[in-house]
């Protein structure tokens, strides 16, 4: 998906999608938090992005294997032990990062209500666990339905300053989910040797009694300049 020069300069993160999609959609996460009991991953401004197309109200993921979700590796406070001072004493061995990934395209339950369902896994990275350590799998993902948070401080706002014509920009979108299941970790270390260690650290598996995901975002939508339909 390409965009005009004017749109590109003001429209962050449009990603290629299908020419059958009438619109382009990008959601920039400005802050948030994932939590499973005492395992907390703060989501920094720009640490996560959703981008793709919208065709007749259905999300169309890009063809790059991302399923439309782009996450950066985020530091896990407390590191490998959960106690910052102890983990820092271990140097690089004590650091833990987590990256949110999609295992299939999201569902737009109600675009106007900012109601969507995500199918996620979390890539946990640390020198001890190797590169194949995941919470959630394609067959058993975290299935997370995000819905808008009510309240005067959470009212979405239409943004006009600096936004080119033809682009709809909405800020201060606050959505959250809670009490979703999080499966046990897989692939931590050779033949899963550290699975138990990671499960204890992340309080897994979690039946949903202490899980949550909350995000604050800005959303942008515009016509797809490559749309090939009528």
C-alpha positions in Angstrom: 0.0 0.0 0.0 1.4 3.3 -1.0 0.3 6.7 0.1 0.7 10.2 -1.2 3.6 12.3 -0.1 1.3 14.6 1.9 -0.2 11.6 3.7 3.2 10.0 4.3 4.5 13.1 6.0 1.7 13.2 8.5 0.5 9.6 8.7 2.8 7.4 10.7 3.2 3.8 9.9 1.0 2.8 7.0 1.9 -0.7 5.9 1.3 -2.4 2.6 -2.0 -4.3 2.4 -4.3 -5.7 -0.2 -5.6 -3.5 -3.1 -9.0 -4.9 -2.3 -9.1 -3.0 1.0 -10.9 0.2 0.7 -9.1 1.9 3.6 -5.8 1.9 5.4 -5.7 1.7 9.2 -2.9 2.4 11.6 -3.2 2.3 15.4 -0.2 3.7 17.3 0.0 2.6 21.0 1.1 5.5 23.2 1.4 3.5 26.4 0.0 0.6 28.2 0.7 -2.5 30.3 0.4 -6.3 30.0 0.0 -8.1 33.3 -0.1 -11.7 34.5 -0.1 -11.7 38.3 3.3 -10.2 39.2 4.7 -10.5 35.7 4.3 -7.0 34.2 5.4 -5.7 30.8 5.0 -1.9 30.4 4.3 -0.9 26.8 6.2 2.2 25.9 5.1 5.0 23.6 5.6 3.5 20.1 6.3 0.0 21.5 3.4 -1.5 19.6 1.6 -0.7 16.3 -1.3 -2.2 14.4 -1.4 -1.5 10.7 -3.2 -2.9 7.7 -6.3 -2.5 5.5 -10.0 -2.5 6.1 -12.2 -4.2 3.6 -16.0 -4.0 4.2 -15.4 -3.8 8.0 -12.9 -6.7 8.1 -9.2 -6.2 8.9 -6.9 -7.2 6.1 -3.4 -8.0 7.3 -0.2 -7.1 5.3 1.5 -10.0 3.5 4.7 -9.6 5.5 4.0 -12.3 8.1 3.3 -9.8 10.9 -0.5 -10.4 10.8 -0.7 -6.6 11.2 0.9 -6.2 14.6 4.4 -4.8 15.0 5.9 -4.9 18.5 9.3 -3.8 19.8 11.2 -5.8 22.4 10.2 -4.3 25.8 12.2 -4.6 29.0 10.5 -6.6 31.8 10.9 -4.8 35.1 12.7 -7.0 37.7 14.4 -9.0 35.1 14.9 -12.7 35.4 14.4 -12.9 39.1 11.7 -10.4 39.6 13.9 -8.4 42.0 15.7 -5.6 40.1 18.8 -5.4 42.3 19.4 -9.1 42.0 18.8 -9.3 38.3 21.1 -6.3 37.7 23.9 -8.1 39.6 23.7 -10.9 37.0 24.5 -8.4 34.2 23.1 -9.3 30.8 22.0 -12.7 32.1 19.5 -11.0 34.3 17.8 -8.9 31.6 14.5 -10.1 30.2 12.6 -8.6 27.2 9.2 -9.4 25.8 7.8 -8.8 22.4 4.1 -9.0 21.5 3.4 -10.8 18.3 0.2 -11.8 16.4 -0.4 -15.4 15.4 -3.3 -14.5 13.1 -5.1 -11.3 12.0 -7.2 -9.4 14.5 -11.0 -9.3 14.4 -12.7 -5.9 14.1 -15.8 -6.6 16.2 -17.0 -3.0 16.0 -14.6 -0.5 14.5 -16.5 2.6 15.5 -16.7 1.3 19.1 -12.9 0.4 19.1 -13.9 -3.2 19.9 -11.4 -5.7 18.6 -10.1 -9.2 19.4 -6.3 -9.9 19.2 -4.7 -13.4 18.9 -1.2 -13.0 20.5 1.9 -14.7 21.6 4.7 -13.1 23.6 8.3 -13.8 22.7 10.4 -13.8 25.9 14.1 -13.2 25.4 17.0 -13.8 27.7 20.5 -15.4 27.2 19.4 -18.5 29.2 16.2 -19.3 27.4 17.4 -18.9 23.8 15.4 -17.6 20.9 12.4 -19.9 20.9 10.8 -19.0 24.2 7.1 -18.1 23.8 4.1 -17.5 25.9 1.2 -18.6 23.7 1.4 -20.5 20.4 -0.4 -20.4 17.0 -2.6 -23.2 18.2 -3.1 -21.8 21.7 -2.8 -18.0 21.6 -3.7 -15.4 24.1 -7.2 -14.5 22.8 -7.7 -10.9 24.0 -10.9 -8.9 23.4 -10.1 -5.2 23.7 -13.0 -2.8 24.5 -13.2 0.9 25.2 -12.7 2.1 28.8 -15.5 4.4 29.8 -15.1 7.7 31.7 -14.5 11.4 31.2 -10.7 11.0 31.0 -11.0 8.3 28.3 -13.2 10.0 25.7 -11.7 9.7 22.2 -10.9 13.0 20.5 -10.9 13.8 16.8 -7.5 15.3 15.9 -7.3 18.0 13.2 -4.0 19.9 13.7 -1.4 18.7 11.2 -3.6 16.0 9.7 -4.0 16.1 5.9 -7.4 16.1 4.3 -8.8 12.6 3.7 -7.2 11.3 6.9 -9.3 10.6 10.0 -7.3 10.8 13.2 -8.6 10.0 16.6 -6.6 10.3 19.8 -6.9 9.3 23.4 -8.4 5.8 22.6 -8.3 3.8 25.8 -9.1 0.1 25.6 -8.6 -2.8 27.9 -9.1 -6.5 28.4 -9.0 -8.6 31.6 -9.4 -12.2 32.8 -8.2 -13.9 29.6 -6.3 -17.1 29.7 -2.5 -17.2 29.4 -0.9 -20.7 28.7 2.3 -22.0 30.0 5.6 -21.1 28.3 7.2 -23.2 25.6 10.7 -23.5 24.3 12.6 -21.9 27.2 16.1 -23.3 26.8 17.3 -26.6 25.3 14.3 -29.0 25.1 12.4 -26.7 27.4 14.8 -27.0 30.3 13.9 -23.6 31.7 10.1 -23.8 31.1 9.4 -24.3 34.8 11.6 -21.3 35.8 9.9 -19.0 33.3 6.4 -20.3 34.3 7.1 -19.5 38.0 8.5 -16.1 37.1 5.5 -15.2 34.9 2.8 -17.0 37.1 1.9 -19.4 34.3 -0.3 -21.0 33.2 -2.9 -18.4 34.2 -6.5 -19.3 34.0 -7.4 -15.6 33.7 -7.9 -14.7 37.4 -5.1 -12.0 37.3 -4.5 -11.0 33.7 -5.0 -7.7 31.9 -3.9 -5.7 28.9 -4.6 -2.0 28.7 -3.5 0.5 26.1 -3.9 4.1 25.1 -3.6 4.7 21.4 -4.0 7.1 18.4 -5.8 5.8 15.3 -5.5 6.9 11.7 -7.7 5.9 8.7 -7.6 7.0 5.1 -8.7 5.8 1.7 -6.3 3.2 0.2 -4.7 4.9 -2.8 -4.1 1.5 -4.3 -7.7 0.3 -4.0 -8.6 -1.5 -7.2 -12.4 -1.8 -6.6 -15.2 0.5 -7.7 
